[in-house]
Amino acid sequence: MAEQRMAGGCACGRIRFEAEVESVGAYLCHCRMCQRASGNVSLAMFNLPQANVRWTGEPDWYRSSPIAERPFCSACGTSLGFRYLEDTDKMDLTVAAFDDPSRFRPTSHFGAESMHREWLNTEGLPETRSDEYQRLNERWERAGAGPPS
C-alpha cells in the first residue's frame, strides 16, 4: 500500500490528528493496561512512527505506567493511543479514533495472557443496527440532533 494521510480525533473534536499510514495492518491488544485504559476487553491499535503523526490540538497525556503514557482528550475522555517513554520512535493510535477505521485490518494479537477468547468470535449472536433501534432514534430526535457518524 502506498503511503496515505488519514485523519482522526476525539469524540468532541477538540483534538485531531493526521497520520501518514503505510499499511492497514493493526492489532488487538489484550493486556490489562489497555483493558483498563479503554474500559474494554481489548483495544484495536495501529503502530506507526511518531514522526508520522501531526496533532491539531495537543492531546492530554496520562502516564499509565512507569514505562508508558497514553494520549487522550480530557474534555470527552477519548483514548487516542499509547507510547513508551523511551527507546522507541514508534507509537500506537487507537483504530477507532480514525475517521475511517474500516480501512484497517487486524493482523495479530498482543497481551494474549489477558485475552478473553469468548469475546473474539461473536459471529452468530443477534445483531441490532442502531439506525433501526426506534427508542434510540426517538432520543436523537428529541435532542434535535442526528446520530453521530
DSSP file with accessible surface (Angstrom, degrees, kcal/mol):
  #  RESIDUE AA STRUCTURE BP1 BP2  ACC     N-H-->O    O-->H-N    N-H-->O    O-->H-N    TCO  KAPPA ALPHA  PHI   PSI    X-CA   Y-CA   Z-CA
    1    1 A M              0   0  113      0, 0.0     2,-0.1     0, 0.0     3,-0.1   0.000 360.0 360.0 360.0 134.3    0.0    0.0    0.0
    2    2 A A        -     0   0   84      1,-0.1    19,-0.1    21,-0.0     2,-0.0  -0.438 360.0 -88.0 -72.7 151.8    1.3    3.4   -0.9
    3    3 A E        +     0   0   99     -2,-0.1     2,-0.3    17,-0.1    19,-0.2  -0.336  55.5 176.0 -61.6 135.7    1.6    5.9    2.0
    4    4 A Q  E     -A   21   0A  52     17,-2.4    17,-3.6    -3,-0.1     2,-0.4  -0.973  30.8-113.8-140.5 157.3   -1.5    7.9    2.5
    5    5 A R  E     -A   20   0A 140     -2,-0.3     2,-0.4    15,-0.2    15,-0.2  -0.786  31.2-176.7 -92.3 133.2   -2.8   10.5    5.0
    6    6 A M  E     -A   19   0A   7     13,-2.6    13,-3.1    -2,-0.4     2,-0.2  -0.994  10.5-149.3-130.2 139.1   -5.6    9.5    7.3
    7    7 A A  E     +A   18   0A  33     -2,-0.4    92,-2.8    11,-0.2    93,-0.5  -0.664  24.7 147.1-105.9 161.2   -7.3   11.8    9.8
    8    8 A G  E     +AB  17  98A   0      9,-2.1     9,-2.5    90,-0.3     2,-0.3  -0.948   7.8 160.9-169.1-174.0   -8.9   11.2   13.2
    9    9 A G  E     -A   16   0A   9     88,-2.7     7,-0.2    -2,-0.3     2,-0.1  -0.988  40.4 -47.9 168.5-170.3   -9.6   12.6   16.6
   10   10 A C        -     0   0   11      5,-2.2     3,-0.5    -2,-0.3    70,-0.0  -0.254  54.6-100.9 -85.0 173.3  -11.6   12.5   19.7
   11   11 A A  S    S+     0   0   88      1,-0.2    -1,-0.1     2,-0.1    66,-0.0   0.852 120.5  43.8 -65.3 -35.5  -15.3   12.4   20.1
   12   12 A C  S    S-     0   0   72      1,-0.0    -1,-0.2     3,-0.0     0, 0.0   0.628 106.8-122.7 -89.4 -11.5  -15.8   16.1   20.9
   13   13 A G  S    S+     0   0   42     -3,-0.5    -2,-0.1     2,-0.2     3,-0.0   0.439  78.0 119.1  88.0   0.6  -13.4   17.3   18.1
   14   14 A R  S    S+     0   0  108      1,-0.2     2,-0.5    -5,-0.0    -3,-0.0   0.876  76.4  43.3 -66.6 -35.4  -11.0   19.2   20.4
   15   15 A I  S    S+     0   0    0     40,-0.0    -5,-2.2     2,-0.0     2,-0.3  -0.949  70.8 171.6-117.2 126.3   -8.1   17.0   19.5
   16   16 A R  E     -AC   9  56A  79     40,-2.6    40,-3.3    -2,-0.5     2,-0.3  -0.907   7.6-170.2-126.7 156.5   -7.5   16.0   15.9
   17   17 A F  E     -AC   8  55A   4     -9,-2.5    -9,-2.1    -2,-0.3     2,-0.4  -0.974  14.3-152.1-142.1 159.1   -4.6   14.2   14.2
   18   18 A E  E     -AC   7  54A  77     36,-2.1    36,-2.7    -2,-0.3     2,-0.4  -0.999  20.0-166.4-128.2 132.7   -3.3   13.4   10.7
   19   19 A A  E     -AC   6  53A   0    -13,-3.1   -13,-2.6    -2,-0.4     2,-0.8  -0.958  23.3-133.2-125.4 139.5   -1.2   10.3   10.3
   20   20 A E  E     -A    5   0A  23     32,-2.2     2,-0.5    -2,-0.4   -15,-0.2  -0.833  33.5-163.1 -86.5 112.9    0.9    9.1    7.4
   21   21 A V  E     +A    4   0A   0    -17,-3.6   -17,-2.4    -2,-0.8     3,-0.1  -0.884  22.9 177.0-109.0 126.3   -0.2    5.5    7.0
   22   22 A E  S    S+     0   0  105     -2,-0.5     2,-0.3   -19,-0.2    -1,-0.1   0.595  71.8  10.7-102.0 -18.0    1.9    3.0    5.1
   23   23 A S        -     0   0   61      2,-0.1    -1,-0.2   -19,-0.1   -19,-0.1  -0.945  60.6-132.5-149.7 170.2   -0.2   -0.2    5.7
   24   24 A V        +     0   0   43     -2,-0.3    81,-3.0    -3,-0.1     2,-0.4   0.260  63.4 124.4-112.2  11.9   -3.6   -1.1    7.1
   25   25 A G  E     +d  105   0B  26     79,-0.2    22,-0.4    22,-0.1     2,-0.2  -0.593  33.4 165.6 -75.8 123.6   -2.4   -3.9    9.4
   26   26 A A  E     -d  106   0B   6     79,-2.9    81,-3.0    -2,-0.4    82,-0.7  -0.703  20.8-138.9-126.3-179.4   -3.4   -3.3   13.0
   27   27 A Y  E     -dE 108  45B  42     18,-2.7    18,-3.2    79,-0.2     2,-0.6  -0.956  13.2-121.2-143.2 160.2   -3.5   -5.4   16.1
   28   28 A L  E     -dE 109  44B  40     80,-2.2    82,-2.5    -2,-0.3     2,-0.5  -0.921  24.4-154.1-101.1 122.8   -5.7   -6.1   19.1
   29   29 A C  E     +dE 110  43B   4     14,-2.7    14,-2.1    -2,-0.6    82,-0.2  -0.877  17.5 175.2 -98.9 128.5   -4.0   -5.5   22.5
   30   30 A H        +     0   0    3     80,-3.0    81,-0.2    -2,-0.5    -1,-0.1   0.267  32.9 131.2-111.7   5.7   -5.5   -7.6   25.3
   31   31 A C     >  -     0   0   24     79,-0.2     4,-2.4     1,-0.1     5,-0.2  -0.212  69.2-115.2 -62.4 155.5   -3.0   -6.5   28.1
   32   32 A R  H  > S+     0   0  106      1,-0.2     4,-2.6     2,-0.2     5,-0.2   0.838 114.4  58.1 -63.4 -32.2   -4.5   -5.4   31.4
   33   33 A M  H  > S+     0   0   73      2,-0.2     4,-2.6     1,-0.2    -1,-0.2   0.943 110.2  42.5 -64.2 -45.2   -3.2   -1.9   30.9
   34   34 A C  H  > S+     0   0    4      2,-0.2     4,-2.1     1,-0.2     6,-0.3   0.884 112.7  54.3 -68.1 -37.3   -5.1   -1.5   27.6
   35   35 A Q  H  X>S+     0   0    7     -4,-2.4     4,-1.7     1,-0.2     5,-1.3   0.945 114.1  40.8 -60.0 -46.0   -8.2   -3.2   29.1
   36   36 A R  H  <5S+     0   0  172     -4,-2.6    -2,-0.2     1,-0.2    -1,-0.2   0.897 113.6  52.6 -70.8 -39.4   -8.2   -0.7   31.9
   37   37 A A  H  <5S+     0   0   43     -4,-2.6    -1,-0.2    -5,-0.2    -2,-0.2   0.850 121.8  31.8 -65.1 -32.7   -7.4    2.3   29.8
   38   38 A S  H  <5S-     0   0   38     -4,-2.1    -1,-0.2     2,-0.2    -2,-0.2   0.615  98.8-129.3 -99.5 -15.3  -10.2    1.6   27.4
   39   39 A G  T  <5S+     0   0   71     -4,-1.7     2,-0.3     1,-0.3    -3,-0.2   0.828  76.0 102.7  67.4  30.8  -12.7    0.0   29.7
   40   40 A N  S   <S-     0   0   99     -5,-1.3    -1,-0.3    -6,-0.3    -2,-0.2  -0.857  87.4-106.2-139.6 173.0  -12.9   -2.9   27.3
   41   41 A V  S    S-     0   0   36     -2,-0.3     2,-0.3     1,-0.1    75,-0.3   0.683 101.1  -1.2 -79.4 -17.4  -11.7   -6.4   26.8
   42   42 A S        -     0   0   25     -8,-0.1     2,-0.4    -7,-0.1   -12,-0.2  -0.970  64.5-133.9-160.2 168.3   -9.2   -5.4   24.1
   43   43 A L  E     -E   29   0B  21    -14,-2.1   -14,-2.7    -2,-0.3     2,-0.5  -0.989  17.4-135.0-134.3 121.6   -8.1   -2.3   22.3
   44   44 A A  E     -E   28   0B  37     -2,-0.4    51,-2.3   -16,-0.2    52,-0.4  -0.668  35.2-176.7 -76.9 124.2   -7.6   -2.1   18.5
   45   45 A M  E     -EF  27  94B   0    -18,-3.2   -18,-2.7    -2,-0.5     2,-0.5  -0.915  23.9-153.9-128.5 150.7   -4.3   -0.3   17.9
   46   46 A F  E     - F   0  93B   5     47,-2.5    47,-2.4    -2,-0.3     2,-0.4  -0.991  17.1-147.4-124.7 123.7   -2.3    0.8   14.9
   47   47 A N  E     + F   0  92B  68     -2,-0.5    45,-0.2   -22,-0.4   -22,-0.1  -0.747  31.5 144.8 -95.6 136.7    1.5    1.1   15.2
   48   48 A L  E     - F   0  91B   5     43,-2.6    43,-2.4    -2,-0.4     2,-0.1  -0.972  54.1 -73.6-159.1 164.6    3.4    3.8   13.3
   49   49 A P  E >   - F   0  90B  30      0, 0.0     3,-1.9     0, 0.0    41,-0.3  -0.440  37.9-130.9 -64.0 138.5    6.4    6.1   13.6
   50   50 A Q  G >  S+     0   0   54     39,-3.3     3,-1.8     1,-0.3    40,-0.1   0.854 107.9  64.2 -58.1 -33.3    5.7    9.1   16.0
   51   51 A A  G 3  S+     0   0   73     38,-0.5    -1,-0.3     1,-0.3    39,-0.1   0.677  92.9  63.8 -65.7 -15.6    7.1   11.4   13.3
   52   52 A N  G <  S+     0   0   26     -3,-1.9   -32,-2.2   -32,-0.1     2,-0.5   0.360  89.1  83.4 -88.8   4.0    4.2   10.3   11.1
   53   53 A V  E <   -C   19   0A  13     -3,-1.8     2,-0.5   -34,-0.2   -34,-0.2  -0.942  55.5-173.0-113.6 127.7    1.6   11.8   13.4
   54   54 A R  E     -C   18   0A 127    -36,-2.7   -36,-2.1    -2,-0.5     2,-0.4  -0.982  14.2-150.7-118.0 121.4    0.7   15.5   13.4
   55   55 A W  E     -C   17   0A  54     -2,-0.5     2,-0.6   -38,-0.2   -38,-0.3  -0.733  10.4-161.8 -93.6 138.2   -1.6   16.7   16.2
   56   56 A T  E    S+C   16   0A  99    -40,-3.3   -40,-2.6     1,-0.4    -2,-0.0  -0.963  87.2  13.3-112.1 106.1   -4.1   19.6   15.8
   57   57 A G  S    S-     0   0   39     -2,-0.6    -1,-0.4   -42,-0.2   -41,-0.2   0.633 102.3-103.9  86.4 105.4   -4.7   20.5   19.4
   58   58 A E        -     0   0  116     -3,-0.2     2,-0.0   -43,-0.1   -44,-0.0  -0.435  37.3-126.8 -64.2 129.9   -2.2   18.7   21.7
   59   59 A P        -     0   0    4      0, 0.0     2,-0.2     0, 0.0    14,-0.2  -0.318  21.5-108.3 -70.5 161.6   -3.7   15.7   23.4
   60   60 A D  E     -H   72   0C  50     12,-2.5    12,-2.4    -2,-0.0     2,-0.4  -0.582  34.6-138.3 -79.6 154.3   -3.5   15.3   27.2
   61   61 A W  E     -H   71   0C  58     10,-0.2     2,-0.5    -2,-0.2    12,-0.0  -0.979  11.5-160.7-124.5 130.4   -1.1   12.6   28.3
   62   62 A Y  E     -H   70   0C 136      8,-2.6     8,-2.5    -2,-0.4     2,-1.4  -0.943  18.3-138.2-108.9 122.0   -1.7   10.1   31.0
   63   63 A R  E     +     0   0C 148     -2,-0.5     6,-0.2     6,-0.2    -2,-0.0  -0.668  27.9 178.4 -78.7  92.7    1.3    8.3   32.5
   64   64 A S  E     -     0   0C  11     -2,-1.4     5,-0.2     4,-0.4    -1,-0.2   0.618  62.0  -5.5 -79.1 -12.8   -0.3    4.9   32.6
   65   65 A S  E >  S-H   68   0C  29      3,-1.4     3,-0.7    -3,-0.1    -1,-0.1  -0.961  84.1 -86.7-163.9 174.4    2.8    3.1   34.0
   66   66 A P  T 3  S+     0   0  111      0, 0.0     3,-0.1     0, 0.0    -2,-0.0   0.685 127.1  38.1 -65.9 -11.7    6.4    3.7   34.8
   67   67 A I  T 3  S+     0   0  106      1,-0.1    18,-2.3    18,-0.1    19,-0.4   0.472 116.6  35.5-117.8  -3.9    7.3    2.9   31.2
   68   68 A A  E <   -HI  65  84C   0     -3,-0.7    -3,-1.4    16,-0.3    -4,-0.4  -0.963  50.5-157.9-150.2 163.5    4.5    4.4   29.1
   69   69 A E  E     - I   0  83C  35     14,-2.7    14,-2.2    -2,-0.3    -6,-0.2  -0.949  12.9-143.0-140.9 161.4    2.0    7.1   28.5
   70   70 A R  E     -H   62   0C   8     -8,-2.5    -8,-2.6    -2,-0.3     2,-0.2  -0.989  12.4-133.5-131.6 128.6   -1.3    7.5   26.6
   71   71 A P  E     +H   61   0C   0      0, 0.0     9,-2.6     0, 0.0    10,-0.9  -0.575  40.3 151.9 -76.8 142.1   -2.7   10.4   24.7
   72   72 A F  E     -HJ  60  79C  60    -12,-2.4   -12,-2.5    -2,-0.2     2,-0.6  -0.955  46.9-103.0-156.8 171.7   -6.4   11.2   25.4
   73   73 A C     >  -     0   0    0      5,-1.7     4,-2.4    -2,-0.3     5,-0.1  -0.929  18.8-161.8-106.0 120.6   -8.9   14.0   25.5
   74   74 A S  T  4 S+     0   0   76     -2,-0.6    -1,-0.1     1,-0.2   -13,-0.0   0.680  88.7  58.5 -75.2 -14.2   -9.6   15.3   28.9
   75   75 A A  T  4 S+     0   0   69      1,-0.1    -1,-0.2     3,-0.1    -2,-0.0   0.917 127.0   9.9 -79.8 -43.7  -12.8   17.0   27.7
   76   76 A C  T  4 S-     0   0   50      2,-0.1    -2,-0.2     0, 0.0    -1,-0.1   0.559  96.1-121.1-114.6 -13.0  -14.6   13.9   26.3
   77   77 A G     <  +     0   0   54     -4,-2.4    -3,-0.1     1,-0.2     2,-0.1   0.469  49.4 162.5  90.0   2.5  -12.4   11.1   27.6
   78   78 A T        -     0   0   32     -5,-0.1    -5,-1.7     1,-0.1     2,-0.5  -0.355  36.2-134.6 -62.6 129.4  -11.5    9.5   24.2
   79   79 A S  B     +J   72   0C  27     -7,-0.2    -7,-0.2     1,-0.1    -1,-0.1  -0.726  26.4 177.9 -81.4 126.7   -8.5    7.2   24.4
   80   80 A L        -     0   0    0     -9,-2.6    14,-1.6    -2,-0.5     2,-0.3   0.572  45.6 -65.6-111.8 -12.8   -6.2    8.1   21.4
   81   81 A G  E     -G   93   0B   0    -10,-0.9     2,-0.3    12,-0.3    12,-0.2  -0.994  41.1 -94.3 165.2-155.0   -3.2    5.8   21.8
   82   82 A F  E     +G   92   0B  23     10,-2.0    10,-3.1    -2,-0.3     2,-0.3  -0.977  24.0 175.3-162.8 144.0   -0.1    4.6   23.6
   83   83 A R  E     -I   69   0C  56    -14,-2.2   -14,-2.7    -2,-0.3     2,-0.2  -0.964  30.4-117.2-154.7 148.3    3.7    5.2   23.5
   84   84 A Y  E     -I   68   0C 104      6,-0.4   -16,-0.3    -2,-0.3     4,-0.1  -0.484  26.2-127.4 -75.1 154.3    6.7    4.1   25.5
   85   85 A L  S    S+     0   0   60    -18,-2.3     2,-0.3    -2,-0.2   -17,-0.1   0.775  82.5   6.7 -75.3 -27.3    8.6    6.8   27.3
   86   86 A E  S    S+     0   0  143    -19,-0.4    -1,-0.1     1,-0.1     3,-0.1  -0.952 105.2  41.0-150.5 168.0   12.0    5.9   25.9
   87   87 A D  S    S+     0   0  155     -2,-0.3     2,-0.3     1,-0.1    -1,-0.1   0.760  94.2  81.2  64.6  30.9   13.9    3.7   23.5
   88   88 A T        -     0   0   56     -4,-0.1    -1,-0.1    -3,-0.1    -5,-0.0  -0.977  53.5-161.8-158.7 150.4   11.4    3.9   20.6
   89   89 A D  S    S+     0   0  110     -2,-0.3   -39,-3.3    -3,-0.1   -38,-0.5   0.215  75.2  87.6-108.7  10.0   10.4    6.2   17.7
   90   90 A K  E     +F   49   0B  85    -41,-0.3    -6,-0.4   -40,-0.1     2,-0.3  -0.611  48.4 174.5-105.9 165.6    7.1    4.4   17.4
   91   91 A M  E     -F   48   0B   4    -43,-2.4   -43,-2.6    -2,-0.2     2,-0.4  -0.949  24.9-118.7-155.1 171.9    3.7    4.8   19.0
   92   92 A D  E     -FG  47  82B   7    -10,-3.1   -10,-2.0    -2,-0.3     2,-0.4  -0.931  15.0-160.3-116.8 144.7    0.2    3.4   18.6
   93   93 A L  E     -FG  46  81B   0    -47,-2.4   -47,-2.5    -2,-0.4   -12,-0.3  -0.941  33.1-106.8-114.9 145.2   -3.0    5.2   17.7
   94   94 A T  E >   -F   45   0B   7    -14,-1.6     3,-1.1    -2,-0.4     4,-0.4  -0.542  23.1-137.8 -72.0 133.0   -6.4    3.7   18.6
   95   95 A V  G >  S+     0   0   15    -51,-2.3     3,-1.7    -2,-0.3    -1,-0.1   0.902 101.0  56.8 -59.0 -41.8   -8.0    2.4   15.4
   96   96 A A  G 3  S+     0   0   86    -52,-0.4    -1,-0.3     1,-0.3     6,-0.1   0.694  94.3  67.9 -69.7 -14.5  -11.5    3.7   16.4
   97   97 A A  G <  S+     0   0    8     -3,-1.1   -88,-2.7   -89,-0.1    -1,-0.3   0.679  81.6  94.7 -77.2 -15.2  -10.1    7.2   16.7
   98   98 A F  B <  S-B    8   0A   4     -3,-1.7   -90,-0.3    -4,-0.4     4,-0.1  -0.478  84.8-125.5 -73.0 147.7   -9.5    7.3   12.9
   99   99 A D  S    S+     0   0   95    -92,-2.8   -91,-0.1     1,-0.3    -1,-0.1   0.832 108.5  30.1 -62.1 -32.7  -12.3    8.9   10.9
  100  100 A D    >   +     0   0   68    -93,-0.5     3,-1.4     1,-0.1    -1,-0.3  -0.652  67.0 163.4-127.3  77.2  -12.5    5.7    8.8
  101  101 A P  G >   +     0   0   52      0, 0.0     3,-1.7     0, 0.0    -1,-0.1   0.707  64.1  81.2 -68.8 -14.4  -11.5    2.8   11.0
  102  102 A S  G 3  S+     0   0   76      1,-0.3    -6,-0.0    -3,-0.1    -3,-0.0   0.688  79.1  69.1 -66.6 -14.3  -13.0    0.3    8.5
  103  103 A R  G <  S+     0   0   89     -3,-1.4    -1,-0.3     2,-0.0     2,-0.2   0.727  85.5  84.7 -75.9 -19.9   -9.8    0.6    6.4
  104  104 A F    <   -     0   0   10     -3,-1.7   -79,-0.2    -4,-0.2   -80,-0.1  -0.504  62.1-158.2 -84.8 154.1   -7.7   -1.2    9.0
  105  105 A R  E     -d   25   0B 150    -81,-3.0   -79,-2.9    -2,-0.2     2,-0.2  -0.995  22.3-116.3-130.5 134.5   -7.4   -5.0    9.3
  106  106 A P  E     +d   26   0B  98      0, 0.0   -79,-0.2     0, 0.0     3,-0.1  -0.507  35.6 168.0 -70.1 134.3   -6.4   -7.0   12.3
  107  107 A T  E     -     0   0B 100    -81,-3.0     2,-0.3     1,-0.3   -80,-0.2   0.515  58.8  -1.4-120.9 -15.1   -3.2   -8.9   11.8
  108  108 A S  E     -d   27   0B  60    -82,-0.7   -80,-2.2     2,-0.0     2,-0.3  -0.981  58.2-118.6-165.1 171.5   -2.2  -10.0   15.3
  109  109 A H  E     -d   28   0B  93     -2,-0.3     2,-0.3   -82,-0.2   -80,-0.2  -0.921  21.6-168.0-117.9 147.7   -2.9  -10.1   19.0
  110  110 A F  E     +d   29   0B 118    -82,-2.5   -80,-3.0    -2,-0.3   -79,-0.2  -0.955  69.7  30.8-131.5 153.9   -0.7   -8.8   21.8
  111  111 A G    >   +     0   0    4     -2,-0.3     3,-2.3   -82,-0.2    -1,-0.2   0.868  67.2 168.1  68.4  37.3   -1.0   -9.3   25.6
  112  112 A A  G >   +     0   0   53      1,-0.3     3,-1.6     2,-0.2    -1,-0.1   0.714  62.1  75.5 -60.2 -19.7   -2.5  -12.8   24.9
  113  113 A E  G 3  S+     0   0  152      1,-0.3    -1,-0.3     3,-0.0    -2,-0.1   0.764 103.5  38.8 -64.1 -21.3   -2.1  -13.7   28.6
  114  114 A S  G <  S+     0   0   24     -3,-2.3    -1,-0.3     2,-0.0    -2,-0.2   0.201  87.2 136.6-111.7  14.8   -5.1  -11.5   29.4
  115  115 A M    <   -     0   0   26     -3,-1.6     2,-0.8    -4,-0.1     3,-0.1  -0.391  46.6-150.2 -68.0 136.3   -7.2  -12.4   26.3
  116  116 A H    >   -     0   0   71    -75,-0.3     3,-2.2     1,-0.2     4,-0.3  -0.832  14.9-172.2-103.9  89.1  -10.9  -13.1   26.8
  117  117 A R  G >> S+     0   0  165     -2,-0.8     3,-1.9     1,-0.3     4,-0.8   0.782  75.9  68.9 -59.4 -29.9  -11.4  -15.6   24.0
  118  118 A E  G 34 S+     0   0  135      1,-0.3    -1,-0.3     2,-0.2    -3,-0.0   0.720  99.5  52.3 -64.4 -15.5  -15.2  -15.7   24.4
  119  119 A W  G <4 S+     0   0  162     -3,-2.2    -1,-0.3     1,-0.1     3,-0.2   0.465  94.7  72.8 -95.7  -3.6  -15.2  -12.1   23.1
  120  120 A L  T <4 S+     0   0   66     -3,-1.9     2,-0.8     1,-0.3    -2,-0.2   0.939 100.3  35.3 -79.1 -49.5  -13.2  -12.8   19.9
  121  121 A N     <  +     0   0  126     -4,-0.8    -1,-0.3     1,-0.1    -4,-0.0  -0.863  60.3 155.9-110.1 101.7  -15.7  -14.7   17.8
  122  122 A T    >   +     0   0   66     -2,-0.8     3,-1.9    -3,-0.2    -1,-0.1   0.213  24.9 139.8-107.2  13.1  -19.1  -13.3   18.3
  123  123 A E  T 3   +     0   0  169      1,-0.2    -2,-0.1    -3,-0.1    -3,-0.0  -0.301  64.8  31.5 -58.5 137.4  -20.5  -14.5   15.0
  124  124 A G  T 3  S+     0   0   72      1,-0.4    -1,-0.2     0, 0.0     3,-0.1   0.224  86.7 123.5  97.8 -13.9  -24.0  -15.8   15.2
  125  125 A L  S <  S-     0   0  108     -3,-1.9    -1,-0.4     1,-0.1    -3,-0.0  -0.481  77.0 -86.9 -74.4 151.8  -25.0  -13.6   18.1
  126  126 A P        -     0   0  126      0, 0.0     2,-0.4     0, 0.0    -1,-0.1  -0.286  46.5-150.7 -58.1 144.1  -28.1  -11.4   17.4
  127  127 A E        -     0   0  176     -3,-0.1     2,-0.4     2,-0.0     0, 0.0  -0.966  13.6-172.2-122.7 136.5  -27.3   -8.1   15.8
  128  128 A T        -     0   0  113     -2,-0.4     2,-0.3     5,-0.0     5,-0.1  -0.996  18.4-139.1-126.9 127.2  -29.2   -4.8   16.0
  129  129 A R    >   -     0   0  140     -2,-0.4     3,-1.2     1,-0.1     4,-0.3  -0.670  12.6-137.9 -81.1 136.6  -28.4   -1.8   13.9
  130  130 A S  G >  S+     0   0   81     -2,-0.3     3,-1.3     1,-0.3     7,-0.2   0.874 103.3  58.3 -63.2 -35.6  -28.5    1.5   15.8
  131  131 A D  G 3  S+     0   0   84      1,-0.3    -1,-0.3     5,-0.1    -2,-0.0   0.624 107.6  48.3 -72.3  -8.1  -30.3    3.2   13.0
  132  132 A E  G <  S+     0   0  140     -3,-1.2     2,-1.0     1,-0.0    -1,-0.3   0.375  84.1 101.4-106.6   1.5  -33.1    0.7   13.2
  133  133 A Y    <>  -     0   0  107     -3,-1.3     4,-2.1    -4,-0.3     3,-0.5  -0.770  59.1-161.6 -91.6 102.5  -33.5    0.9   17.0
  134  134 A Q  H  > S+     0   0  133     -2,-1.0     4,-2.6     1,-0.2     5,-0.2   0.873  84.1  53.7 -57.8 -44.4  -36.6    3.1   17.4
  135  135 A R  H  > S+     0   0  139      1,-0.2     4,-1.7     2,-0.2    -1,-0.2   0.895 110.4  48.5 -61.6 -37.1  -36.1    4.2   21.0
  136  136 A L  H  > S+     0   0   53     -3,-0.5     4,-2.1     2,-0.2    -1,-0.2   0.943 111.4  49.2 -66.6 -45.4  -32.6    5.4   20.2
  137  137 A N  H  X S+     0   0   50     -4,-2.1     4,-2.4     1,-0.2    -2,-0.2   0.879 108.5  54.3 -62.3 -37.1  -33.8    7.4   17.1
  138  138 A E  H  X S+     0   0   75     -4,-2.6     4,-2.7     1,-0.2    -1,-0.2   0.894 106.9  51.4 -63.8 -38.7  -36.5    8.9   19.2
  139  139 A R  H  X S+     0   0  123     -4,-1.7     4,-1.7     2,-0.2    -2,-0.2   0.918 110.3  48.2 -63.1 -45.3  -33.9   10.1   21.7
  140  140 A W  H  <>S+     0   0   76     -4,-2.1     5,-2.4     2,-0.2     4,-0.4   0.916 112.1  50.3 -60.6 -42.1  -31.9   11.7   19.0
  141  141 A E  H ><5S+     0   0  155     -4,-2.4     3,-1.6     1,-0.2    -2,-0.2   0.933 109.1  50.1 -64.1 -44.8  -35.0   13.4   17.6
  142  142 A R  H 3<5S+     0   0  175     -4,-2.7    -1,-0.2     1,-0.3    -2,-0.2   0.843 108.5  54.3 -62.4 -30.9  -36.0   14.8   21.0
  143  143 A A  T 3<5S-     0   0   75     -4,-1.7    -1,-0.3    -5,-0.2    -2,-0.2   0.548 113.5-121.6 -79.5  -6.1  -32.5   16.2   21.3
  144  144 A G  T < 5S+     0   0   72     -3,-1.6     2,-0.3    -4,-0.4    -3,-0.2   0.806  77.9  97.9  71.8  28.8  -32.8   17.9   18.0
  145  145 A A      < -     0   0   51     -5,-2.4    -1,-0.3    -6,-0.1    -2,-0.2  -0.863  68.2-119.7-138.9 172.2  -29.9   16.1   16.6
  146  146 A G        -     0   0   47     -2,-0.3     3,-0.1     1,-0.1    -9,-0.0  -0.732  45.0 -83.7-110.6 163.9  -28.9   13.2   14.4
  147  147 A P        -     0   0   76      0, 0.0    -1,-0.1     0, 0.0   -10,-0.0  -0.270  54.7 -94.1 -63.6 153.6  -26.8   10.2   15.4
  148  148 A P              0   0  105      0, 0.0    -3,-0.0     0, 0.0     0, 0.0  -0.324 360.0 360.0 -66.2 149.4  -23.0   10.6   15.2
  149  149 A S              0   0  171     -3,-0.1    -3,-0.0    -2,-0.0     0, 0.0  -0.621 360.0 360.0-101.5 360.0  -21.4    9.4   12.0
